[in-house]
Amino acid sequence: MIEKLDILVFSAHPDDAELSCSGTIMKHIDAGLKVGIIDLTQGEMGSRGTIETRYAEAEASSNLLGVHARVNLKLADVFFEINKENKRLIVEQIRRFQPSVVLANAISDRHPDHARAGQLVSEACFLSGLRKFETMWDNDTQVATRPKAVYHYIQDYYIKPDFVVDISSYVDRKMEVIKTFKTQFFDPESKEPQTPISGEDFFDFITSRMIQFGRPIGANFAEGFTVERFPGVENLMNLK
């Protein structure tokens, strides 16, 4: 059975989507669209937390976001490769949910998993449209389909966005969502090792980036994306 979604968000690790595009996710859900998240790995190589806590945190986040589906493909954190089998696993999910739009990891970033995941998902989106590309799922969900567009959210490294989404009304909810991953981010009671994202100033960084992306369009806060092909516009007056 096909479980049609409008937007399917892929993330190398649980919390990637929350950090980079959770405002966009919530805005589109509130507009009546169906959105799901596919986590490629369980984040098991992270310096803080465990697989079990990451699942619990992802569930708490999903409840706040209101996503319609969340799946973990259990690829090997840090060690997953761009290969046929991993592409096949992603194609299965694209054909299962048949999204119009896919959001994927940044094209370049501090963590090597991010760019690799972005490329892996992008290639899988193309393969998903090939009728002769077979998956291990032998049922009526595996109909060749290809998203209309793949957009890459921007993560730790600054990348000039091709477009931004105004999330000014969602910034407080976004920060609440991010903080569900309490083992990963600032917690004054935590005894776990410090990481580049566990300091209190990391929240300031996230806020500053949203302010930076919002400023050119006159918004208080925005999230940025890059495109794989130039988008079409119906009406110039609808652009900010």
Secondary structure, DSSP 8 states (H G I E B T S, - for coil): -----SEEEEESSTTHHHHHHHHHHHHHHHTT--EEEEEEE--TT-SSS-HHHHHHHHHHHHHHHT-SEEEEEEE-TTT--SSHHHHHHHHHHHHHH--SEEEE--SS-SSHHHHHHHHHHHHHHHHHT-TT---S--STT------SEEEEE--SS----SEEEE-GGGHHHHHHHHTT-TTTS--TT--S---TTSSTHHHHHHHHHHHHHHGGGT-S-EEEEEESS----S-GGG--
